[in-house]
């Protein structure tokens, strides 16, 4: 079984729950275990929030893209934007998350904790950040689209 979809979203906070609900609905319909679905939806929300916050200059409403693949036993999600990208050499979340009272700075660390494999990078050419992550899927016993 293989399912994939791609969204081109406006850099607006309202786009984050839209992407999250689409992912949750897809995984529920396919029969993915709810705990795995929840982890991936939180990671996706963090990646989308990062694209909304940092994915372009502050005066523009440029878009960002979310692509999700459920393929066999794995789900892979990629969020790309057109902003300045990550500082040179960034491949992992910061070793220490933000201070406990900070309102920002935990998203990349959360993604890294919730997914099995994570990659932070920049698009070649005109720039922009790329956050991709994957997780091995677990299936409900009654999953209609369970991988064979």
Secondary structure, 3 states (H helix, E strand, C coil): CEEEEEEEEECCCHHHHHHHHHHHHHHHHHCECHHHHHHHHHHHHHHHHHHHHHCCCCCCCCEEEEEEEEECCEEEEEEECCCCCCCCCCCCCCCCCCCCCCCCCCHHHHHHHHCCEEEEEECCCCCCEEEEEEEECCECCCCCCCCC
